[in-house]
Amino acid sequence: MPQPHVCSETGPLRRAVVHSPGRELSHVSPSNRGDFLFSDVLYERHARREHDTFVGLLRDVFGVEVLFFRELLTESLLRANSMDRLRLLETVGQLEGLTAQEQERLLRHINVGDDAQAEQLTELLIAGEPVGEADSSVSGFLNRNLYHLPPIPNLMLVRDLAAVVGNEMFVAWNSEQARKRENLLWRFVLQHSEWRHGVHWHNWMLDEAVRPERPLYALEGGNVVQPAEHVLVVGQSLRTGSAAAEKLASWLWEHAAQESHLFLVMLPEPLDHLDTVFGMISQNECVVFPPSLFGHGPESVNVLQVVMRPGQEPEYHRQGELIGPLGEALGVRLHAVSCGGSSPLEQRREQWWGGASILAVAPGKLVAFRSAERTLQELEARGYVGLDAEDVLEGRHDPHAHEKCVVLIRGAELSRAKGGPRSLVLPLARG
């Protein structure tokens, strides 16, 4: 597998990881949806249909090499030896706080001798194991827990697994308990998959139980936006903390081969990810959530610009806003497209549905949720042509016939996971 390489948000997407949602969505209950960071429960079949359309666009229309997380994990479990699998399952049990009986139940799957057993263990590690009606023991009756092993339904938001900056992959560590197993499984893939060769990755994950005195380097890909090779924008929130931002800034400074710019964007609560309020859609265009990027109220962001030059100490500049200084660093006049148009109400509604999390698959070629109607109108005013995904897949419209277009997919179920099309891919190669 060629070395990962990403130096922009808008260059042609060549290779990416995705995860097609499965039974893990059906294992979320209305009573515990908040524990899994969902505002609602998702309908598995419809979510998978929407995701299949999305993957079809990437693979069949735009020629992206799509790697499926499920297949990568299955291969890794087959290639790993029994001790590696034992350590993985024991760590999962510790991470999830399993009882001795639940841990023993999980360890029954340690032996993986063929594809079927590896696929079964993969399904268990992703979808979890609900408590069944057949558990009629006294302990089963008294146990009010819904799971022997909880699911990880956020895995389809694979952007948060890592961030590729240039040729380097920074592996994420999530601050939310519900998502930490995703990071653990991705690290296992990087350690054991055939695909791992050529991947230079940084692992900042810490064993909190063993070293609680160490700072938590919480980092998620949704908080890393790279407009250009020498410009990086990082969102700081409860999901990407100051320790990770400082460590990333130090690494960038040490490795800066030219003048480079890092923009640290402090997100107000309850915003978790930068790409929910800001994203690049071309070299000189971005989509923004106006109350955060242009406002001066409780929803607005604070910006620190760090200028790094080889052999010099970094310069720090507090900025009143992001768009102007970012455009100067990029050497362009940066045009902002408003998520939700001019209406404050529609801005908030479409931002909630992932309207600012638009994926650029190539210069002038975007993928967005169909529900972002006002945002689409703003894009049309900038010369983009709106195309329906089904029409594109069935050959009635060709996005390559347009210099600028946005392909609209259904996202009624996927958007309930609080992510947009950008959240559904982990880019490994662009350009």
C-alpha positions, 0 to 999 in steps of 0.5 A: 500500500502506498504511503498516505499523503494528504496536503489539502482538503480539496485535491482529488481524493484517491484513497479513503477508509469508510465504515458501512453502518451495521447492527451496532446502530440497532443496538442503541436504545432510546434510553441510552442514546445519549451515552453513545452521543446520539440525539436520536436512534437511527434506523439501520437499514435506511442508514446503510442505504444512504451510506451505500449511495455515498460509497457508490459515488466515491468509488464508481463516479469519482474513482476513489479507492475505498477501504472498508474498516470492517475488512481491514479489522477482519484481516488484522484479526486473522494475521495477528497471533493469539497473544495479540488477540488476547491483549486486544480483548483484555484491553477492550474488557478493561476499557469497557469495565466488563465484569469477570463473567463478561470478560470470560464471555469475550475471551471465548472468541480469541481463537481465529482460524478462518475467515468466518471466525475472524468476521464473527469477532469483528462483528462482536467488537463493532456491534457488541452483544446485547443481553438476550432473553435466554439469560434466565440465570439469577445474575442475568435477572438482577443485571439491569445492563443491556449489554454483555459488550456495548456497541460502537455506533459512531464508527461510521464517522471514521474521520475521527480515527486519525488525521493525515498531515502530509505523510504523517498519520496522527492516530486519535484518542477520543475523550469520550468513553463511547468512542475509545474502542474505535481508536483501539481497533484502528491502532490494532489495524495499523499494527497487524493489517497488510495495509500497514506497511508504509504508514508512518503513524504517531500514537498519542494514546495513553493507558489512563488506568496505568498513567492517570497523572499524564495529560490526556492527548485527546485528538479527533480528525473532525478537529483537523482541517488542512487547507494547504500543505503549509497551513493547518487549522485545528479546533480545540474543544472538549474532544481535542484538548490543549495538550494535543494541540500543543503537542501537534504545534510543537511537532509542526514547528520542529518539522517546518521546512518552509513558513507554515501557519497553524490556526488554533480555533477554540470552539465554545460548548457544545460544539465538538468539531471544527468541521461542523462550523468550518470547512474548505470546499475549494482553494479559495472557498469555505463553508461556514456557520456564521454565528461561530465564524462571524458572530461575537456572542456565546457561539463564536470562536476564538482564534490564535495564529501560530507562524512558524519559520525554519530556525526561528521561534514561533510567532503567536497572534491573537486574531479577531476572526479566522477567514481574513488571516487564513486567506492571507496565509493561503495567499488568496481572497477567501470567500465564505459560503454561509451554511443555512443562508442568511436566516439565523434560524435556517443556519442553526437547522442546517448546521445541526443536520451537518450542512457545514460538513461538506466533502470535496472529492476533487476541485469543484466537486462536492458531496453534501446532504440533501437537507442543506437546501439553503446552503445549496442556494448559497453554493449555486450563487457561487456557480455550483450546479446541484445534482441528485446522487441517484441521478448521478449513479444511474447515469442521468447526470455526469458531475464531470461535465460541470466545472463546479457541482455539488452532489446531494445524497439522502442523509435523514438517518446519517445526519442524526449521528451529528456528522456530515459527508466529510465525517464519513471518510478518513482520507489517506491520499489526495492529489 
